[in-house]
Amino acid sequence: MTSDPVNSLRAQLAVDGAMRTVVAAILDRCDRRGALPKAMVLHCRSREEHEAAERLLAVVAVRPIGGGRSAVRLDLARADARLRAEGWPGLSEVLYEVTRRIPRNLRAETVELRERAAGLARALADHRAGAAGAFLRAQAQRLAAGSGELFELAAGPAGSERLEKELEITARSIELAEQNRQPVRLANFSRRATDSTKGLRAGDRRYSRVADALLEHLPGLGDRVAAEGPRDPSERRRLALECLGIFRNETPIDVLCHGHCILEKRGRRLDAPAVHHELGEPCKLLLEHLRDARVVELHADRVVSIENETTFNDYVEWVRSHGRNEIVLLSEGQANWAVVRLLRMLATAAPALPLVHWGDMDRFGVLILRSLRHRTVLPIMPEWMDVETFERFAAAGLPLPECEREEIESVLSASPDALGGDLLGAIRDAGRWIEQETVAEEVLGLRTTRWAPLRDTP
């Protein structure tokens, strides 16, 4: 390029695809750095591209790497100096002029974008509290580092406006979920949070972002979900929202109840639990049955919720055979909202009625009990989940899984005086946990087994 380099090169670009590729590669590198680099490596996909680089920069400025022709080192500083010595603008100026590209500094633009996006998140965080505020502050850090899917959104078309809108919607969804006190379908919750029933759809990015933020920033929620033993991230997210009363579909949410109680709903008596109790059977009540209903009659000396179905059936048989007057509910692990609602209804109808829960003697069992007390706001006490019962049946226990001692230590450190702490300490020290089903018949006297004393382990 010794004469009129702009017009000469522009004519070549019009007919030479290899030359266009080489020029574009050089300008892309200039844009990334904000200036012409002294040298760069070009990976030629064809002999024509190698030759085009030699015509553009001169043969002496193009050196093969490794003895082949596919990778070459371009001495851009040498080509730039030659142009300037001949009185022409520098190499990058000529290439930008020929291609009519606007020079950029992507590195500086990225720094500016990070600062702008992070500042936007911090400004929004100033007006949010709780998990929503914590989410926005965490996002500000990620945006400042230029990472995450929201940074990708900010870097796209109309990025700032779209980022602000998405942060607002996500924060509002988190805030409403944290404040939710009544069971609600996901579609209806979505309409409240996003103005669209499709704004939060199971599996989409926003749904995952909201659920993950709640798990990370809402105290206690992660433990409640962990007590269910979720198998994968999608199940963790579903359980997180269900713990806060947000369900994809309320129809499958039910509680198995055995005992004499009669409900009233919209002036109609619902006596199915009492009828089934007379027949010696439990009755399944849907959450929809319990909505807007109240307990108008019950005959019971106490209410017992039981974690596992096998033990529930054993206990119902025991209650019947001993003529005991109790209402027995199946919680099936972490109690769903039908269990929670019925417990509240029973407590409202008979405030002095004792409430107890019987579950596994392990970390999850204690966390399920604590969660049930927290969600019902009722003084539910443990039944056969104490140190004395544990030591009696410790020989029937199973070895703690690897790292479970550390998990128990973490729970005890976080809440040393919480209900069940003494049992957790005994489980940790013994290195064993006890499934409810393993000892239920012995506890109830339905079967007698002489358990060998538990030997101390070194």
C-alpha positions as CSV (number, residue, x, y, z in Angstrom):
1,M,0.0,0.0,0.0
2,T,2.3,2.8,-1.2
3,S,-0.2,4.9,-3.1
4,D,-3.7,6.0,-2.2
5,P,-4.1,3.1,0.3
6,V,-7.8,3.8,1.0
7,N,-9.0,3.6,-2.6
8,S,-6.7,0.8,-3.5
9,L,-7.7,-1.4,-0.6
10,R,-11.4,-0.6,-0.9
11,A,-11.3,-1.8,-4.5
12,Q,-9.6,-5.1,-3.3
13,L,-12.2,-5.6,-0.6
14,A,-15.0,-5.4,-3.1
15,V,-13.8,-8.5,-5.0
16,D,-11.5,-10.4,-2.5
17,G,-13.2,-12.3,0.3
18,A,-9.9,-13.4,1.8
19,M,-8.8,-9.8,2.1
20,R,-12.1,-8.9,3.8
21,T,-11.5,-11.7,6.4
22,V,-8.0,-10.5,7.2
23,V,-9.0,-6.8,7.6
24,A,-12.0,-7.8,9.8
25,A,-9.7,-9.9,12.0
26,I,-7.3,-7.0,12.5
27,L,-10.1,-4.5,13.3
28,D,-11.7,-6.9,15.7
29,R,-8.5,-7.1,17.6
30,C,-8.2,-3.2,17.5
31,D,-11.8,-2.9,18.9
32,R,-11.0,-5.4,21.7
33,R,-7.9,-3.4,22.8
34,G,-9.0,0.1,21.9
35,A,-5.8,0.5,19.8
36,L,-3.8,-1.2,17.1
37,P,-1.7,-4.0,18.7
38,K,2.0,-4.2,17.9
39,A,1.5,-7.8,16.6
40,M,-1.2,-10.5,16.5
41,V,-1.6,-14.1,15.5
42,L,-3.9,-14.8,12.6
43,H,-5.2,-18.3,11.9
44,C,-5.6,-18.5,8.2
45,R,-8.3,-20.9,7.0
46,S,-6.9,-21.0,3.4
47,R,-3.8,-20.2,1.4
48,E,-5.7,-17.1,-0.1
49,E,-6.0,-15.6,3.4
50,H,-2.2,-16.0,4.0
51,E,-1.5,-14.3,0.7
52,A,-4.0,-11.6,1.4
53,A,-2.2,-10.8,4.6
54,E,1.1,-10.5,2.7
55,R,-0.4,-8.2,0.1
56,L,-1.9,-6.0,2.9
57,L,1.1,-5.7,5.2
58,A,4.1,-6.9,3.0
59,V,5.7,-10.3,3.1
60,V,8.2,-9.3,5.7
61,A,5.4,-8.4,8.2
62,V,3.8,-11.9,7.9
63,R,5.8,-14.7,9.5
64,P,4.5,-18.4,9.7
65,I,4.4,-19.9,13.1
66,G,5.5,-23.5,13.6
67,G,6.6,-24.1,10.0
68,G,3.1,-24.1,8.5
69,R,0.9,-21.5,6.8
70,S,-2.3,-21.8,8.9
71,A,-1.0,-19.7,11.8
72,V,1.0,-16.5,11.1
73,R,2.3,-13.7,13.2
74,L,1.4,-10.2,11.8
75,D,3.9,-7.5,12.6
76,L,1.3,-4.6,12.7
77,A,3.7,-2.1,14.2
78,R,6.0,-2.5,11.2
79,A,3.2,-2.1,8.7
80,D,1.9,0.9,10.6
81,A,5.3,2.6,10.7
82,R,5.8,2.1,6.9
83,L,2.5,3.8,6.1
84,R,3.3,6.7,8.4
85,A,6.8,7.1,6.9
86,E,5.2,7.4,3.4
87,G,2.9,10.2,4.7
88,W,-0.3,8.2,5.0
89,P,-2.4,7.8,8.1
90,G,-1.7,4.8,10.4
91,L,-2.8,1.3,9.6
92,S,-5.8,1.2,11.9
93,E,-7.1,4.6,10.6
94,V,-6.8,3.3,7.0
95,L,-8.6,0.1,7.7
96,Y,-11.4,1.8,9.7
97,E,-11.8,4.3,6.8
98,V,-11.9,1.6,4.1
99,T,-14.5,-0.5,5.9
100,R,-16.4,2.5,7.3
101,R,-16.3,0.9,10.7
102,I,-16.5,3.1,13.8
103,P,-13.5,2.6,16.1
104,R,-14.4,1.0,19.5
105,N,-12.7,0.2,22.8
106,L,-14.6,-2.9,23.9
107,R,-12.4,-3.2,27.0
108,A,-13.3,0.3,28.2
109,E,-16.9,-0.2,27.2
110,T,-17.2,-3.3,29.3
111,V,-15.7,-1.6,32.3
112,E,-18.2,1.2,31.8
113,L,-21.1,-1.2,31.4
114,R,-20.1,-3.1,34.6
115,E,-20.1,0.1,36.6
116,R,-23.4,1.3,35.1
117,A,-25.1,-2.0,35.6
118,A,-23.8,-2.5,39.2
119,G,-24.8,1.1,40.1
120,L,-28.3,0.4,38.8
121,A,-28.6,-2.7,41.0
122,R,-27.3,-0.9,44.0
123,A,-29.7,2.0,43.5
124,L,-32.6,-0.5,43.4
125,A,-31.3,-2.3,46.5
126,D,-31.6,0.9,48.5
127,H,-35.4,0.7,48.2
128,R,-35.7,-3.1,49.0
129,A,-35.4,-5.0,52.3
130,G,-35.1,-8.6,53.2
131,A,-34.3,-11.2,50.6
132,A,-35.1,-8.9,47.7
133,G,-32.5,-6.3,49.0
134,A,-30.0,-9.1,49.5
135,F,-30.5,-10.4,46.0
136,L,-30.0,-7.0,44.5
137,R,-26.8,-6.3,46.4
138,A,-25.5,-9.8,45.4
139,Q,-26.4,-9.0,41.8
140,A,-24.6,-5.7,42.0
141,Q,-21.4,-7.6,42.9
142,R,-21.9,-10.0,40.0
143,L,-22.6,-7.2,37.5
144,A,-19.5,-5.3,38.7
145,A,-17.5,-8.5,37.9
146,G,-19.2,-8.7,34.5
147,S,-20.6,-12.2,35.2
148,G,-24.0,-13.8,35.1
149,E,-27.0,-14.0,32.8
150,L,-28.2,-10.5,33.8
151,F,-24.9,-9.0,32.7
152,E,-25.5,-10.7,29.3
153,L,-28.9,-9.0,29.3
154,A,-27.3,-5.6,30.1
155,A,-24.8,-6.1,27.2
156,G,-27.6,-6.6,24.7
157,P,-29.8,-4.2,22.8
158,A,-31.5,-1.6,25.1
159,G,-29.5,-3.3,27.8
160,S,-29.9,-0.8,30.6
161,E,-33.7,-0.5,30.3
162,R,-34.1,-4.3,30.0
163,L,-31.8,-4.9,33.0
164,E,-33.7,-2.4,35.2
165,K,-37.0,-3.9,34.3
166,E,-35.8,-7.5,35.0
167,L,-34.2,-6.6,38.3
168,E,-37.4,-4.8,39.4
169,I,-39.6,-7.7,38.5
170,T,-37.3,-10.3,40.1
171,A,-37.0,-8.2,43.3
172,R,-40.8,-7.7,43.5
173,S,-41.4,-11.5,43.0
174,I,-38.9,-12.3,45.8
175,E,-40.5,-9.7,48.1
176,L,-44.0,-11.0,47.5
177,A,-42.9,-14.6,48.0
178,E,-41.3,-13.7,51.3
179,Q,-44.4,-11.9,52.5
180,N,-46.9,-14.6,51.2
181,R,-49.0,-16.0,54.0
182,Q,-51.7,-18.0,52.1
183,P,-51.5,-20.8,49.6
184,V,-51.6,-19.5,46.0
185,R,-51.3,-21.0,42.6
186,L,-48.1,-20.1,40.7
187,A,-50.1,-18.5,37.8
188,N,-52.0,-16.2,40.2
189,F,-48.9,-15.3,42.1
190,S,-47.1,-14.6,38.8
191,R,-49.9,-12.2,37.8
192,R,-49.5,-10.3,41.1
193,A,-45.7,-10.2,40.8
194,T,-45.2,-9.7,37.0
195,D,-48.6,-8.5,35.7
196,S,-48.8,-11.7,33.7
197,T,-49.8,-15.3,34.5
198,K,-46.9,-16.4,32.3
199,G,-44.3,-14.2,33.9
200,L,-43.1,-17.0,36.2
201,R,-43.2,-20.3,34.5
202,A,-41.6,-23.4,36.0
203,G,-38.2,-24.0,34.5
204,D,-37.7,-20.6,32.9
205,R,-34.9,-18.2,33.7
206,R,-36.9,-15.8,35.9
207,Y,-38.6,-18.6,37.8
208,S,-35.2,-20.2,38.5
209,R,-33.6,-16.9,39.5
210,V,-36.4,-16.1,42.0
211,A,-36.4,-19.5,43.6
212,D,-32.6,-19.6,43.8
213,A,-32.5,-16.1,45.3
214,L,-35.0,-17.2,48.0
215,L,-33.0,-20.3,48.8
216,E,-29.8,-18.2,49.1
217,H,-31.1,-15.1,50.9
218,L,-34.2,-16.1,52.9
219,P,-33.0,-17.4,56.4
220,G,-34.1,-21.0,57.2
221,L,-35.6,-21.7,53.8
222,G,-32.6,-23.8,52.6
223,D,-32.8,-26.0,55.7
224,R,-36.6,-26.6,55.3
225,V,-36.0,-27.6,51.7
226,A,-33.0,-29.8,52.5
227,A,-35.2,-31.7,55.0
228,E,-37.2,-33.0,52.0
229,G,-34.1,-34.4,50.4
230,P,-34.6,-32.9,46.9
231,R,-33.1,-34.9,44.0
232,D,-32.1,-32.1,41.7
233,P,-32.2,-28.3,41.4
234,S,-35.7,-28.2,39.8
235,E,-37.1,-30.0,42.8
236,R,-35.3,-27.7,45.2
237,R,-36.9,-24.7,43.5
238,R,-40.3,-26.2,43.5
239,L,-40.0,-27.1,47.2
240,A,-38.7,-23.6,48.0
241,L,-41.8,-22.0,46.5
242,E,-44.1,-24.6,48.1
243,C,-42.6,-23.8,51.5
244,L,-43.7,-20.2,50.9
245,G,-47.2,-21.3,49.8
246,I,-46.7,-21.0,46.1
247,F,-47.9,-24.1,44.1
248,R,-48.1,-25.0,40.5
249,N,-51.4,-26.8,41.2
250,E,-53.2,-27.1,44.5
251,T,-55.3,-30.2,43.6
252,P,-52.6,-32.8,44.7
253,I,-52.1,-31.0,48.0
254,D,-53.8,-33.0,50.7
255,V,-53.7,-34.3,54.2
256,L,-54.5,-37.8,55.5
257,C,-56.6,-37.4,58.7
258,H,-57.9,-39.9,61.2
259,G,-60.1,-38.7,64.0
260,H,-63.5,-37.2,64.7
261,C,-63.8,-33.7,63.4
262,I,-66.5,-31.9,61.4
263,L,-66.0,-28.9,59.2
264,E,-68.3,-26.1,58.0
265,K,-67.9,-24.4,54.7
266,R,-70.3,-21.8,53.3
267,G,-73.1,-23.0,55.5
268,R,-72.6,-26.7,54.7
269,R,-71.3,-29.3,57.1
270,L,-68.5,-31.5,55.9
271,D,-68.5,-34.6,58.0
272,A,-66.4,-36.9,56.0
273,P,-63.5,-37.1,58.6
274,A,-66.0,-38.1,61.3
275,V,-67.8,-40.6,59.1
276,H,-64.6,-42.3,58.1
277,H,-63.4,-42.3,61.7
278,E,-66.5,-44.2,62.7
279,L,-65.6,-46.8,59.9
280,G,-62.1,-47.0,61.3
281,E,-60.6,-45.3,58.3
282,P,-58.5,-42.2,57.6
283,C,-59.9,-39.5,55.4
284,K,-58.1,-37.5,52.7
285,L,-58.8,-33.8,52.7
286,L,-57.6,-31.6,49.9
287,L,-56.4,-28.1,50.4
288,E,-59.3,-26.9,48.4
289,H,-61.7,-28.6,50.9
290,L,-60.0,-26.6,53.7
291,R,-60.1,-23.2,52.1
292,D,-62.7,-20.9,53.7
293,A,-63.7,-23.8,56.1
294,R,-63.6,-24.0,59.9
295,V,-63.8,-26.8,62.4
296,V,-67.1,-26.8,64.2
297,E,-66.9,-30.1,66.1
298,L,-64.0,-32.3,67.3
299,H,-63.6,-35.0,69.8
300,A,-59.9,-35.5,70.7
301,D,-57.6,-35.4,73.7
302,R,-54.7,-34.3,71.4
303,V,-53.5,-33.9,67.8
304,V,-50.6,-36.0,66.5
305,S,-48.8,-35.3,63.2
306,I,-46.6,-38.2,62.0
307,E,-43.8,-37.9,59.4
308,N,-44.0,-41.3,57.7
309,E,-46.9,-43.2,56.2
310,T,-46.0,-46.6,57.6
311,T,-45.8,-45.2,61.1
312,F,-49.0,-43.3,60.6
313,N,-50.9,-46.5,59.8
314,D,-49.2,-48.3,62.8
315,Y,-50.2,-45.4,65.1
316,V,-53.8,-45.3,63.8
317,E,-54.1,-49.0,64.5
318,W,-52.7,-48.5,68.0
319,V,-55.1,-45.6,68.7
320,R,-58.1,-47.7,67.7
321,S,-57.0,-50.8,69.6
322,H,-56.4,-48.8,72.8
323,G,-59.6,-46.7,72.5
324,R,-57.6,-43.5,72.5
325,N,-59.3,-40.3,71.4
326,E,-56.9,-38.5,69.1
327,I,-56.7,-36.8,65.7
328,V,-53.8,-38.2,63.7
329,L,-52.4,-36.4,60.6
330,L,-49.8,-37.6,58.1
331,S,-47.2,-34.9,57.3
332,E,-45.3,-37.0,54.8
333,G,-41.9,-35.4,55.5
334,Q,-42.0,-31.6,55.3
335,A,-45.7,-30.8,55.9
336,N,-47.6,-29.3,53.0
337,W,-50.0,-26.5,53.3
338,A,-53.0,-28.7,53.8
339,V,-51.4,-30.1,56.9
340,V,-50.5,-26.6,58.1
341,R,-54.0,-25.3,57.5
342,L,-55.8,-28.1,59.2
343,L,-53.5,-27.8,62.2
344,R,-54.3,-24.1,62.5
345,M,-58.0,-24.9,62.1
346,L,-57.9,-27.5,64.9
347,A,-56.0,-25.1,67.2
348,T,-58.5,-22.3,66.5
349,A,-61.4,-24.6,67.4
350,A,-59.7,-26.0,70.6
351,P,-56.9,-23.7,71.7
352,A,-56.0,-25.8,74.7
353,L,-55.7,-29.0,72.7
354,P,-52.1,-30.5,72.9
355,L,-50.2,-30.7,69.6
356,V,-47.3,-33.1,69.1
357,H,-45.2,-34.3,66.1
358,W,-43.5,-37.7,65.7
359,G,-40.7,-38.1,63.1
360,D,-37.3,-39.6,62.4
361,M,-34.6,-39.1,65.0
362,D,-32.2,-37.4,62.6
363,R,-31.3,-33.9,61.5
364,F,-34.0,-33.8,58.9
365,G,-36.6,-35.0,61.4
366,V,-35.7,-32.1,63.8
367,L,-35.7,-29.6,61.0
368,I,-39.2,-30.8,59.9
369,L,-40.5,-30.3,63.4
370,R,-39.0,-26.8,63.7
371,S,-40.4,-25.9,60.3
372,L,-43.9,-27.1,61.3
373,R,-43.8,-25.0,64.4
374,H,-42.6,-22.0,62.4
375,R,-45.2,-22.3,59.6
376,T,-48.2,-23.0,61.9
377,V,-47.1,-20.6,64.6
378,L,-48.3,-23.2,67.1
379,P,-46.5,-24.8,70.1
380,I,-46.1,-28.2,68.6
381,M,-44.0,-30.5,70.8
382,P,-41.9,-33.5,69.9
383,E,-43.2,-37.0,70.7
384,W,-40.7,-39.9,71.0
385,M,-38.1,-37.6,69.6
386,D,-36.0,-37.1,72.8
387,V,-32.6,-38.2,74.1
388,E,-34.1,-41.0,76.3
389,T,-35.9,-42.6,73.4
390,F,-32.9,-42.2,71.1
391,E,-30.6,-43.9,73.6
392,R,-33.1,-46.7,74.2
393,F,-33.1,-47.6,70.5
394,A,-29.6,-46.4,69.4
395,A,-28.5,-49.9,68.6
396,A,-31.3,-50.1,65.9
397,G,-29.9,-46.9,64.3
398,L,-28.0,-46.5,61.1
399,P,-24.5,-45.0,60.7
400,L,-24.6,-41.3,59.9
401,P,-23.8,-40.5,56.3
402,E,-20.4,-39.0,55.5
403,C,-20.1,-35.4,56.6
404,E,-23.5,-35.5,58.4
405,R,-21.7,-34.8,61.7
406,E,-20.5,-31.5,60.2
407,E,-24.1,-30.7,59.0
408,I,-25.4,-31.3,62.5
409,E,-22.6,-29.1,64.0
410,S,-23.7,-26.4,61.6
411,V,-27.3,-26.6,62.8
412,L,-26.3,-26.6,66.4
413,S,-24.0,-23.6,66.0
414,A,-26.6,-21.6,64.2
415,S,-29.3,-22.3,66.9
416,P,-27.8,-23.9,70.0
417,D,-30.9,-23.4,72.1
418,A,-33.6,-24.4,69.6
419,L,-36.0,-27.2,70.1
420,G,-34.4,-30.6,69.5
421,G,-30.8,-29.4,70.0
422,D,-30.2,-32.0,72.7
423,L,-31.4,-34.8,70.4
424,L,-29.1,-33.6,67.7
425,G,-26.2,-33.6,70.1
426,A,-26.9,-37.2,71.0
427,I,-27.2,-38.2,67.3
428,R,-23.8,-36.5,66.6
429,D,-22.1,-38.1,69.5
430,A,-23.5,-41.6,68.8
431,G,-22.8,-41.3,65.1
432,R,-26.1,-42.9,64.3
433,W,-29.7,-41.9,63.3
434,I,-33.0,-43.7,63.7
435,E,-35.7,-44.2,61.2
436,Q,-39.2,-43.8,62.7
437,E,-40.5,-47.0,61.1
438,T,-37.7,-49.1,62.5
439,V,-38.7,-48.6,66.1
440,A,-42.4,-47.6,65.9
441,E,-43.8,-50.9,66.8
442,E,-41.5,-51.2,69.8
443,V,-42.3,-47.7,70.9
444,L,-46.1,-48.4,70.7
445,G,-45.7,-51.8,72.3
446,L,-47.0,-53.7,69.2
447,R,-43.8,-55.8,69.2
448,T,-41.0,-56.5,71.7
449,T,-37.4,-56.6,70.6
450,R,-34.4,-56.8,72.9
451,W,-31.9,-54.4,71.3
452,A,-28.3,-55.1,72.1
453,P,-26.5,-52.3,73.9
454,L,-24.7,-49.9,71.5
455,R,-20.9,-50.4,71.8
456,D,-18.7,-47.4,71.9
457,T,-16.9,-46.9,68.7
458,P,-13.2,-45.7,68.8
